[in-house]
Amino acid sequence: MKLNLRQIEVFRAVMITGSIRGASELLFVSQPAVSRLLSHMEQRIGFALFERIRGRLYATLEARKLFHEVEAVYAGVQRVNDMARDLFEHQEGILNLVASPSLGQMLIPAAIAQYRQAHPQVKLSFHHLTQAPLTERLLKRQADLALTILPAGHPNLEQEEIGAARMVLICPPGHPLAGREPVGAEALAPYPLVAYERGSAFGQKLQAWFDAQSVAARPVIEVGSPQNTCALVQAGAGVALVDEFSARSWPGAGFVMRPVRDLAPLTAYLLRLREEPASHLMQSFIETLRRVMRRA
């Protein structure tokens, strides 16, 4: 029942072109050769891949499911080819970076800009992701380094505290809270609050703060990230609590920041695979990032 690569290639060509003739032209082989390979493939797997109706081929449900997996394999092969080309074209190295949205909005771009000045031949890729896909990329070796607001939470990842930012209140300039400092939980109670999903790290952190001060928050909107929060406050949808990294990533924003009482700062962590030593490229980028964070 095992398929060979040539059969898979022919099957993919037929699925893409929709015909034996199209597949033969795509692969530069004769139509009888395509038909023969396709027939052998169907015999080997034990079920039909196409229905032949009035001279045309129609993919079966099984064929469509199989094609989905075949495309995943071809995408993987393409990534291998892309990586080989990148390694050839960028002899000094490649560095793949990921970050939480609140840290990736300002800190990583600033660090990349500085790093590129000293390492112009290094290719960098950068994506900001939520915690689960960020962790997955590290574990799959699709990322070299991550900057996140949450601890690693995985035995195969090594973490290092690289900085911290205080939590602040953001509100419109004319808001009653704009002139107060520091702001406690009781001061927020009368006003509509842009809050975070209850199960998120931000949501749990802020709920614990309200609970510790025996104050019932009034969340009117729940969001998934501090960047969404800043956008909503700027639009006048309410007041919110965010980390200073996120607030400062909105230069010229239409809101003001006020310090918050008795709310622990937000820690930024560097994550990488525990079993792999940091390359010189990674170490130099970390030093650049530290300099950027000291100035932030």
Rosetta silent file (secondary structure, phi, psi, omega in degrees, C-alpha in Angstrom):
SEQUENCE: MKLNLRQIEVFRAVMITGSIRGASELLFVSQPAVSRLLSHMEQRIGFALFERIRGRLYATLEARKLFHEVEAVYAGVQRVNDMARDLFEHQEGILNLVASPSLGQMLIPAAIAQYRQAHPQVKLSFHHLTQAPLTERLLKRQADLALTILPAGHPNLEQEEIGAARMVLICPPGHPLAGREPVGAEALAPYPLVAYERGSAFGQKLQAWFDAQSVAARPVIEVGSPQNTCALVQAGAGVALVDEFSARSWPGAGFVMRPVRDLAPLTAYLLRLREEPASHLMQSFIETLRRVMRRA
SCORE:     score description
SCORE:     0.000 S_00000001
   1 L     0.000   -6.217 -178.384    0.000    0.000    0.000 S_00000001
   2 L   -71.310  133.394 -179.612    3.080    2.219    0.178 S_00000001
   3 L   -95.416  148.155  174.810    3.157    4.951   -2.470 S_00000001
   4 L   -98.184  167.054 -174.333    6.279    6.107   -4.246 S_00000001
   5 H   -63.404  -34.375 -178.967    7.214    9.717   -4.904 S_00000001
   6 H   -66.161  -41.284  177.938    6.489    9.495   -8.635 S_00000001
   7 H   -63.403  -41.528  178.758    2.918    8.338   -8.012 S_00000001
   8 H   -64.169  -39.943  179.215    2.390   11.141   -5.520 S_00000001
   9 H   -63.121  -43.032  179.114    3.793   13.648   -8.018 S_00000001
  10 H   -66.051  -44.722  178.189    1.419   12.433  -10.745 S_00000001
  11 H   -57.525  -45.916  179.944   -1.564   12.480   -8.390 S_00000001
  12 H   -61.993  -41.750 -179.295   -0.771   16.061   -7.365 S_00000001
  13 H   -63.358  -40.238  178.162   -0.422   17.146  -11.002 S_00000001
  14 H   -66.302  -41.176  179.319   -3.825   15.676  -11.880 S_00000001
  15 H   -63.706  -39.793 -177.949   -5.428   17.375   -8.868 S_00000001
  16 H   -70.610  -44.196 -174.452   -3.897   20.730   -9.782 S_00000001
  17 H   -90.187  -24.191  178.962   -4.715   20.642  -13.494 S_00000001
  18 L    82.849    7.874 -179.190   -7.945   18.648  -13.336 S_00000001
  19 L  -157.963  159.903  174.931   -7.079   16.371  -16.245 S_00000001
  20 H   -64.464  -43.052 -179.265   -4.708   13.696  -17.527 S_00000001
  21 H   -61.765  -45.945 -179.813   -3.674   15.966  -20.371 S_00000001
  22 H   -61.406  -40.691  179.151   -2.927   18.861  -18.036 S_00000001
  23 H   -65.362  -39.137 -179.823   -0.866   16.634  -15.760 S_00000001
  24 H   -64.983  -39.050  178.602    1.128   15.271  -18.700 S_00000001
  25 H   -69.305  -37.147  179.998    1.942   18.802  -19.877 S_00000001
  26 H   -66.856  -37.057 -175.678    2.877   19.885  -16.355 S_00000001
  27 H   -98.144   -4.589 -179.036    5.211   16.911  -15.861 S_00000001
  28 L    59.777   45.004  174.564    6.462   16.684  -19.488 S_00000001
  29 L  -131.525  169.262 -178.406    5.415   13.030  -19.842 S_00000001
  30 L   -75.153  155.784  177.042    2.934   11.264  -22.101 S_00000001
  31 H   -62.056  -41.745  177.148   -0.753   11.007  -21.269 S_00000001
  32 H   -59.124  -35.585  179.480   -0.639    7.161  -21.280 S_00000001
  33 H   -65.639  -40.033  177.804    2.190    7.304  -18.718 S_00000001
  34 H   -64.641  -46.622  179.949    0.091    9.518  -16.435 S_00000001
  35 H   -60.112  -41.426 -177.989   -2.937    7.240  -16.798 S_00000001
  36 H   -66.036  -45.341 -179.913   -0.835    4.161  -16.089 S_00000001
  37 H   -64.858  -38.925  179.530    0.774    5.623  -12.953 S_00000001
  38 H   -66.435  -40.637  178.690   -2.584    6.868  -11.675 S_00000001
  39 H   -64.243  -42.747  177.949   -4.160    3.451  -12.243 S_00000001
  40 H   -62.968  -37.769  179.626   -1.311    1.711  -10.409 S_00000001
  41 H   -63.834  -44.765  179.486   -1.692    4.153   -7.546 S_00000001
  42 H   -64.052  -39.005  177.923   -5.419    3.420   -7.207 S_00000001
  43 H   -64.192  -39.504 -176.642   -4.744   -0.330   -7.280 S_00000001
  44 H   -69.385  -40.995 -177.441   -2.096    0.001   -4.594 S_00000001
  45 H   -85.092  -17.672  173.078   -4.192    2.050   -2.152 S_00000001
  46 L    87.764   12.689  175.282   -7.351    0.043   -2.807 S_00000001
  47 L  -151.777  159.631 -177.288   -9.834    2.799   -3.612 S_00000001
  48 L   -77.106  141.936  176.512  -10.680    5.146   -6.469 S_00000001
  49 L  -100.469  -24.929 -177.281   -9.241    8.634   -6.530 S_00000001
  50 E  -138.514  146.332  170.144  -11.258    9.966   -9.458 S_00000001
  51 E  -100.654  133.230 -178.865  -14.639    9.397  -11.021 S_00000001
  52 E  -102.788  106.561 -176.335  -14.606    9.397  -14.798 S_00000001
  53 E  -123.685  117.906  178.414  -17.804   10.998  -16.079 S_00000001
  54 L    51.187   43.589  175.034  -18.255   11.834  -19.770 S_00000001
  55 L    81.321    3.360 -179.740  -14.529   11.925  -20.345 S_00000001
  56 E  -116.436  153.742  179.293  -13.753   14.169  -17.392 S_00000001
  57 E   -99.327  134.343  175.609  -12.097   13.429  -14.058 S_00000001
  58 E  -125.915  122.907 -177.209  -13.769   14.360  -10.774 S_00000001
  59 E   -66.698  136.928  175.551  -11.815   13.949   -7.542 S_00000001
  60 L   -78.888  169.657  176.758  -13.421   11.737   -4.900 S_00000001
  61 H   -59.190  -40.272  179.160  -13.698   12.777   -1.254 S_00000001
  62 H   -62.640  -39.353  179.362  -10.775   10.468   -0.480 S_00000001
  63 H   -64.236  -40.778 -179.512   -8.676   12.155   -3.162 S_00000001
  64 H   -65.582  -38.386  177.323   -9.381   15.600   -1.728 S_00000001
  65 H   -66.063  -42.300  179.381   -8.347   14.452    1.747 S_00000001
  66 H   -64.971  -38.834 -179.699   -5.184   12.870    0.375 S_00000001
  67 H   -62.532  -36.950  178.051   -4.389   15.993   -1.638 S_00000001
  68 H   -58.032  -43.600  179.345   -4.512   18.092    1.536 S_00000001
  69 H   -70.634  -38.189  178.608   -1.737   15.949    3.043 S_00000001
  70 H   -61.597  -42.126  179.271    0.250   15.927   -0.190 S_00000001
  71 H   -64.047  -35.444  177.128    0.209   19.729   -0.296 S_00000001
  72 H   -63.204  -39.652  177.981    1.491   19.841    3.284 S_00000001
  73 H   -64.869  -45.351 -179.843    4.419   17.636    2.234 S_00000001
  74 H   -64.416  -35.516  176.627    5.173   19.830   -0.782 S_00000001
  75 H   -63.945  -38.876  176.866    5.033   22.933    1.416 S_00000001
  76 H   -64.318  -41.167  177.441    7.605   21.309    3.698 S_00000001
  77 H   -63.146  -39.892  178.853    9.861   20.542    0.753 S_00000001
  78 H   -63.667  -38.606  177.798    9.540   24.149   -0.393 S_00000001
  79 H   -64.254  -38.134  177.013   10.569   25.359    3.070 S_00000001
  80 H   -62.589  -44.638  178.597   13.655   23.127    2.898 S_00000001
  81 H   -63.286  -41.861  178.626   14.556   24.607   -0.500 S_00000001
  82 H   -62.536  -42.492  179.507   13.973   28.137    0.782 S_00000001
  83 H   -63.688  -43.085  178.915   16.164   27.476    3.813 S_00000001
  84 H   -60.857  -42.046  178.913   18.964   26.054    1.656 S_00000001
  85 H   -65.405  -42.981  179.974   18.826   29.131   -0.591 S_00000001
  86 H   -62.746  -41.333  179.692   18.809   31.491    2.399 S_00000001
  87 H   -64.536  -34.485  177.768   21.803   29.740    3.969 S_00000001
  88 H   -71.658  -42.364 -174.708   23.697   30.069    0.696 S_00000001
  89 H   -79.815  -23.570 -178.447   22.765   33.725    0.153 S_00000001
  90 L  -121.758   77.860 -174.463   23.269   34.821    3.784 S_00000001
  91 L   -63.169  -27.590 -179.247   26.559   33.247    4.763 S_00000001
  92 L   -72.314  -25.361  175.038   26.745   35.245    8.012 S_00000001
  93 L   137.354  172.617  179.983   23.527   33.635    9.234 S_00000001
  94 E  -131.032  137.883  179.768   19.766   33.759    9.706 S_00000001
  95 E  -130.557  120.198 -179.307   17.899   34.748   12.869 S_00000001
  96 E  -104.757  122.057 -173.320   14.195   34.015   13.326 S_00000001
  97 E  -119.510  143.401  172.960   12.457   36.082   16.008 S_00000001
  98 E  -135.324  155.791 -177.911    8.992   35.971   17.552 S_00000001
  99 E  -155.244  155.219  170.488    7.423   38.148   20.237 S_00000001
 100 L   -62.685  149.934 -178.564    4.249   38.836   22.173 S_00000001
 101 H   -54.727  -41.388 -176.721    2.194   41.621   20.543 S_00000001
 102 H   -65.563  -31.390  179.781    2.826   44.090   23.381 S_00000001
 103 H   -92.005  -26.916 -177.223    6.603   43.638   23.092 S_00000001
 104 H   -79.833  -13.708 -176.832    6.744   43.154   19.355 S_00000001
 105 L   -70.978  -37.312 -174.663    5.098   46.459   18.512 S_00000001
 106 L  -127.168  -46.904 -170.316    8.021   48.662   19.504 S_00000001
 107 H   -66.881  -49.968 -178.434   10.923   46.896   21.229 S_00000001
 108 H   -65.085  -45.804  177.023   11.779   44.218   18.671 S_00000001
 109 H   -57.646  -39.828  178.479   11.557   46.559   15.634 S_00000001
 110 H   -64.911  -40.583  178.935   13.857   49.049   17.401 S_00000001
 111 H   -67.167  -39.952  179.070   16.322   46.272   18.246 S_00000001
 112 H   -61.841  -43.514 -179.307   16.223   44.919   14.679 S_00000001
 113 H   -60.290  -43.744  178.230   16.979   48.363   13.246 S_00000001
 114 H   -67.608  -42.017 -177.492   20.034   48.736   15.504 S_00000001
 115 H   -63.057  -39.088 -178.954   21.175   45.165   14.923 S_00000001
 116 H   -63.257  -30.281  179.415   21.024   45.546   11.148 S_00000001
 117 H   -64.272  -36.416 -179.185   23.470   48.451   11.320 S_00000001
 118 H   -90.728  -21.712 -176.435   26.128   46.187   12.840 S_00000001
 119 L  -132.978   67.428 -174.883   25.146   42.987   10.994 S_00000001
 120 L   -67.243  -19.219 -177.259   23.920   43.967    7.513 S_00000001
 121 L   -91.168   -5.237  179.306   24.520   40.483    6.063 S_00000001
 122 L   -83.455  132.537  174.799   22.331   38.661    8.586 S_00000001
 123 E   -89.530  131.102  178.525   18.822   37.812    7.413 S_00000001
 124 E  -119.678  141.261  169.266   16.144   38.362   10.060 S_00000001
 125 E  -122.379  147.696 -175.040   12.523   37.276   10.171 S_00000001
 126 E  -146.583  131.785  176.184   10.089   38.588   12.773 S_00000001
 127 E  -138.919  140.131  170.676    6.501   37.759   13.744 S_00000001
 128 E  -103.489  132.104 -170.363    4.425   38.758   16.766 S_00000001
 129 L  -137.899  159.453  171.042    2.254   35.932   18.049 S_00000001
 130 L   -74.655  171.595 -167.270    0.176   34.924   21.022 S_00000001
 131 H   -61.075  -43.972 -175.338    1.769   32.583   23.558 S_00000001
 132 H   -63.053  -53.296  178.119    0.685   29.178   22.216 S_00000001
 133 H   -66.533  -29.528  176.838    1.877   29.598   18.581 S_00000001
 134 H   -62.550  -47.544  178.504    4.969   31.453   19.826 S_00000001
 135 H   -63.251  -41.118 -178.884    5.930   28.482   22.014 S_00000001
 136 H   -61.352  -40.796  179.919    5.143   26.038   19.215 S_00000001
 137 H   -63.387  -40.391  177.728    7.503   27.800   16.806 S_00000001
 138 H   -62.677  -47.356 -176.868   10.350   27.581   19.296 S_00000001
 139 H   -65.492  -30.908  178.835    9.749   23.890   19.970 S_00000001
 140 L   -88.435    5.068 -179.010    9.571   23.135   16.228 S_00000001
 141 L    61.984   27.930  174.656   12.802   25.102   15.640 S_00000001
 142 L   -91.464   -6.975  175.099   10.945   27.542   13.411 S_00000001
 143 L  -139.404  146.312 -179.933   12.107   30.386   15.680 S_00000001
 144 L   -93.615  -33.133 -171.754   15.440   30.943   17.417 S_00000001
 145 E  -148.845  141.078  178.669   14.427   33.449   20.056 S_00000001
 146 E  -129.568  143.969  172.720   11.199   34.716   21.606 S_00000001
 147 E  -117.508  121.675 -170.984   10.380   37.768   23.696 S_00000001
 148 E  -144.288  161.759  179.506    7.228   37.285   25.731 S_00000001
 149 L   -95.114    2.313 -179.224    5.311   38.531   28.751 S_00000001
 150 L  -119.944  147.269  174.074    4.712   35.005   30.093 S_00000001
 151 L   -61.069  163.907 -173.415    7.126   32.474   31.632 S_00000001
 152 L   -59.431  -53.696  179.942    8.140   29.536   29.462 S_00000001
 153 L    69.729   19.349  178.719    5.901   26.886   31.000 S_00000001
 154 L  -145.540  133.739 -175.820    7.697   24.101   29.089 S_00000001
 155 L   -64.944  -20.915 -178.380   10.633   21.945   30.236 S_00000001
 156 L   -89.740    0.813 -179.617   12.400   22.188   26.869 S_00000001
 157 E  -112.528  138.598  176.530   12.519   25.983   26.933 S_00000001
 158 E  -102.524  136.187 -178.181   14.997   28.125   28.808 S_00000001
 159 E  -122.540  152.160  178.488   13.850   31.519   30.041 S_00000001
 160 E  -142.522  128.695  174.700   15.638   34.662   31.155 S_00000001
 161 E   -71.881  126.855 -176.494   14.120   37.806   32.632 S_00000001
 162 E  -115.975  -12.547  179.746   15.267   40.663   30.448 S_00000001
 163 E   176.427  175.493  178.852   13.242   43.591   31.724 S_00000001
 164 E  -147.743  153.137  177.588   10.072   44.815   33.363 S_00000001
 165 E  -134.346  138.413  178.467    7.477   47.502   32.745 S_00000001
 166 L   -71.486  156.083  173.614    5.065   49.007   35.212 S_00000001
 167 E   -85.727  139.463 -177.874    1.338   48.693   34.672 S_00000001
 168 E  -132.676  157.052  170.656   -0.399   51.978   33.889 S_00000001
 169 E   -88.094  137.013  170.420   -3.900   53.321   33.450 S_00000001
 170 E  -120.088  138.008 -178.472   -4.699   54.760   30.038 S_00000001
 171 E  -155.908  163.192  177.706   -7.659   57.075   29.507 S_00000001
 172 L   -61.515  152.850 -176.478   -8.695   60.019   27.292 S_00000001
 173 L   -56.379  -36.037 -177.532   -7.020   63.353   28.177 S_00000001
 174 L   -90.146    8.230 -176.238  -10.215   64.932   29.520 S_00000001
 175 L   -71.299  147.985  178.228  -11.256   61.955   31.630 S_00000001
 176 H   -55.381  -27.721 -179.779  -11.779   62.437   35.423 S_00000001
 177 H   -83.656   -8.970 -175.062   -8.959   59.936   36.067 S_00000001
 178 H   -64.889  -24.977 -179.066   -6.493   61.804   33.838 S_00000001
 179 H   -99.981    5.435 -176.536   -5.461   64.078   36.700 S_00000001
 180 L  -102.775  144.685  171.323   -5.165   61.407   39.396 S_00000001
 181 L  -165.408  143.614  -13.538   -2.094   59.479   40.496 S_00000001
 182 L   -74.295  159.982 -176.132   -1.520   56.865   41.579 S_00000001
 183 E   -98.100  130.350  175.684   -4.815   55.235   40.629 S_00000001
 184 L  -100.402  172.673 -177.831   -6.287   52.451   42.778 S_00000001
 185 H   -62.129  -36.313 -177.387   -8.878   49.843   41.880 S_00000001
 186 H   -65.221  -28.240  179.684  -11.654   51.733   43.663 S_00000001
 187 H   -71.250  -25.217 -179.193  -11.106   54.763   41.396 S_00000001
 188 H   -82.578  -21.349 -171.295  -11.786   52.620   38.310 S_00000001
 189 L   -52.480  -40.387 -176.493  -15.020   51.108   39.609 S_00000001
 190 L   -75.219   -8.855 -168.912  -17.414   53.819   38.315 S_00000001
 191 L  -112.049  148.112  176.811  -16.064   53.800   34.755 S_00000001
 192 L   -62.429  131.251 -173.435  -16.485   51.428   31.778 S_00000001
 193 E  -112.625  131.317  169.230  -13.403   49.233   31.591 S_00000001
 194 E   -86.308  112.407 -171.994  -11.769   47.686   28.535 S_00000001
 195 E  -114.336  179.704 -178.646  -10.652   44.363   30.005 S_00000001
 196 E  -109.327  157.770  178.236   -8.895   41.188   28.927 S_00000001
 197 L   -54.681  138.027 -172.105  -10.245   37.699   28.390 S_00000001
 198 L   -59.825  -34.020 -177.877  -10.625   36.034   31.767 S_00000001
 199 L   -82.805   -6.735 -177.329   -8.434   33.068   30.904 S_00000001
 200 L   -80.436  163.524  179.405   -5.548   35.173   29.585 S_00000001
 201 H   -61.738  -43.207  177.514   -2.452   36.098   31.589 S_00000001
 202 H   -63.035  -45.081 -178.831   -3.443   39.775   31.564 S_00000001
 203 H   -59.787  -43.487  179.780   -7.005   38.957   32.545 S_00000001
 204 H   -67.824  -40.461 -179.743   -5.923   36.845   35.517 S_00000001
 205 H   -61.549  -45.760 -176.725   -3.355   39.399   36.670 S_00000001
 206 H   -76.070  -34.079  176.824   -5.833   42.273   36.682 S_00000001
 207 H   -64.046  -39.437  177.571   -8.694   40.257   38.168 S_00000001
 208 H   -63.175  -35.864  178.661   -6.420   39.306   41.075 S_00000001
 209 H   -66.094  -46.125  177.316   -5.618   43.011   41.566 S_00000001
 210 H   -62.525  -43.884 -178.882   -9.290   43.970   41.726 S_00000001
 211 H   -62.257  -40.613 -178.749  -10.061   41.039   44.039 S_00000001
 212 H   -62.853  -26.065  179.628   -7.217   41.953   46.405 S_00000001
 213 L  -103.467   11.557  176.992   -8.769   45.406   46.834 S_00000001
 214 L    53.826   43.739 -179.863  -12.325   44.024   47.109 S_00000001
 215 L  -119.428  134.841  176.198  -13.446   46.006   44.077 S_00000001
 216 L   -91.154  117.120  178.770  -15.832   44.761   41.383 S_00000001
 217 L   -72.727  159.491  178.191  -14.595   45.796   37.950 S_00000001
 218 L  -118.243   67.752  179.746  -17.028   46.961   35.251 S_00000001
 219 E   -69.333  126.414  177.831  -15.691   45.383   32.050 S_00000001
 220 E  -107.572  -19.337  178.427  -17.764   46.475   29.065 S_00000001
 221 E  -139.638  135.982  173.599  -15.430   45.111   26.385 S_00000001
 222 E  -111.808  135.520 -177.052  -13.120   42.086   26.482 S_00000001
 223 E  -127.552  170.616 -177.100  -10.082   41.969   24.194 S_00000001
 224 L  -100.274  -13.894 -177.264   -7.297   39.555   23.386 S_00000001
 225 L  -152.822  158.505  176.690   -4.235   41.792   23.577 S_00000001
 226 H   -61.173  -28.362  178.857   -2.955   45.107   24.996 S_00000001
 227 H   -66.354  -39.642  174.171   -2.732   46.477   21.460 S_00000001
 228 H   -61.761  -39.454 -179.861   -6.491   46.038   21.038 S_00000001
 229 H   -60.358  -49.256 -179.071   -6.914   47.752   24.405 S_00000001
 230 H   -60.149  -40.982 -179.902   -4.892   50.797   23.371 S_00000001
 231 H   -63.209  -41.091 -178.868   -6.837   51.108   20.123 S_00000001
 232 H   -69.707  -40.397  177.827  -10.186   51.020   21.942 S_00000001
 233 H   -65.805  -40.599  177.673   -9.153   53.581   24.559 S_00000001
 234 H   -61.255  -32.681  178.979   -7.842   55.853   21.823 S_00000001
 235 L   -80.164   -5.471  178.151  -11.254   55.540   20.138 S_00000001
 236 L    89.302   20.074 -175.719  -12.966   56.581   23.377 S_00000001
 237 L   -81.813  -11.002 -179.223  -14.489   53.206   24.264 S_00000001
 238 L   159.688 -164.397  175.374  -13.415   53.277   27.920 S_00000001
 239 E  -112.950  164.632 -176.507  -10.418   53.198   30.248 S_00000001
 240 E  -158.282  164.546  173.571   -7.932   50.342   30.615 S_00000001
 241 E  -112.248  127.040  179.758   -4.872   48.966   32.344 S_00000001
 242 E  -139.050  165.770  172.660   -1.903   48.079   30.150 S_00000001
 243 E   -78.579  153.328 -175.931    1.815   47.530   30.472 S_00000001
 244 H   -66.812  -26.952  174.675    3.998   50.519   29.726 S_00000001
 245 H   -57.115  -47.392 -177.702    5.664   48.690   26.819 S_00000001
 246 H   -67.199  -45.037 -177.316    2.303   48.574   25.046 S_00000001
 247 H   -62.161  -40.382 -177.839    1.297   52.127   25.935 S_00000001
 248 H   -76.267  -11.934  177.232    4.591   53.579   24.721 S_00000001
 249 L   -79.667    1.738  177.100    4.313   51.708   21.434 S_00000001
 250 L  -114.735   66.748  179.374    1.549   54.193   20.506 S_00000001
 251 L   -61.884  136.506 -178.858    3.491   57.455   20.079 S_00000001
 252 L    76.574   12.254 -178.988    1.143   60.358   19.584 S_00000001
 253 L   -68.200  153.203 -179.301   -1.826   58.331   20.847 S_00000001
 254 L   -86.793   45.835  173.431   -4.904   60.174   22.049 S_00000001
 255 L  -143.701  162.578  177.988   -4.716   58.908   25.622 S_00000001
 256 E  -111.746  156.642  177.919   -2.751   59.700   28.774 S_00000001
 257 E  -108.989  139.127  175.513   -0.918   57.319   31.118 S_00000001
 258 E  -132.817  140.957  178.955   -1.255   57.339   34.893 S_00000001
 259 E   -65.189  154.608 -177.209    0.580   55.153   37.434 S_00000001
 260 E  -117.693  140.644 -176.938   -1.387   52.430   39.195 S_00000001
 261 L   -86.709  135.047  170.618   -1.183   51.588   42.889 S_00000001
 262 L    61.834   29.624  176.262   -0.206   48.123   44.189 S_00000001
 263 L  -116.700  118.693 -174.171   -0.096   46.416   40.794 S_00000001
 264 L   -61.280  145.971  178.189    3.085   44.409   40.143 S_00000001
 265 L   -62.421  163.228  176.138    5.123   45.276   37.039 S_00000001
 266 E   -93.690  128.582 -178.903    4.980   43.136   33.927 S_00000001
 267 E   -94.136  138.896  174.937    8.105   41.042   33.350 S_00000001
 268 E  -102.622  133.433 -177.654    9.554   40.441   29.892 S_00000001
 269 E  -118.178  142.643  167.671   11.160   37.047   29.256 S_00000001
 270 E   -96.874  130.738  179.048   13.542   35.774   26.616 S_00000001
 271 E  -120.810  142.181  172.560   12.809   32.184   25.605 S_00000001
 272 E  -155.790  167.351  179.379   14.895   29.738   23.579 S_00000001
 273 E   -64.000  131.536 -176.518   15.407   25.998   23.283 S_00000001
 274 L   -66.357  -36.658 -170.858   17.193   24.657   26.348 S_00000001
 275 L   -80.984   -8.198 -177.191   19.206   21.997   24.521 S_00000001
 276 L  -112.578  126.159  178.078   20.773   24.336   21.968 S_00000001
 277 L   -66.145  148.512  179.592   23.546   26.786   22.902 S_00000001
 278 L   -68.715  128.791  177.616   22.977   30.388   21.915 S_00000001
 279 L   -71.527  165.779  178.015   24.754   31.238   18.673 S_00000001
 280 H   -64.554  -31.000  176.499   26.936   34.322   18.427 S_00000001
 281 H   -64.404  -44.392 -179.764   24.201   35.915   16.293 S_00000001
 282 H   -65.020  -43.451 -179.204   21.638   35.285   19.010 S_00000001
 283 H   -62.206  -42.137 -179.770   23.932   36.554   21.771 S_00000001
 284 H   -68.980  -34.305  176.962   24.682   39.776   19.916 S_00000001
 285 H   -67.889  -39.431  178.592   20.976   40.342   19.232 S_00000001
 286 H   -60.450  -41.860  177.791   20.170   39.807   22.925 S_00000001
 287 H   -63.429  -40.310  176.316   22.750   42.450   23.863 S_00000001
 288 H   -61.850  -43.665  179.998   21.193   44.836   21.350 S_00000001
 289 H   -62.967  -39.404  178.041   17.749   44.135   22.793 S_00000001
 290 H   -61.037  -42.348  179.441   18.992   44.816   26.329 S_00000001
 291 H   -62.819  -42.336  179.384   20.289   48.222   25.246 S_00000001
 292 H   -63.117  -42.013 -177.404   16.957   49.059   23.609 S_00000001
 293 H   -69.471  -31.971  177.256   15.003   48.009   26.701 S_00000001
 294 H   -65.345  -29.809 -179.468   17.178   50.106   29.003 S_00000001
 295 H   -88.586  -15.538 -174.712   16.243   53.166   26.948 S_00000001
 296 L   -68.012    0.000    0.000   12.541   52.267   26.616 S_00000001
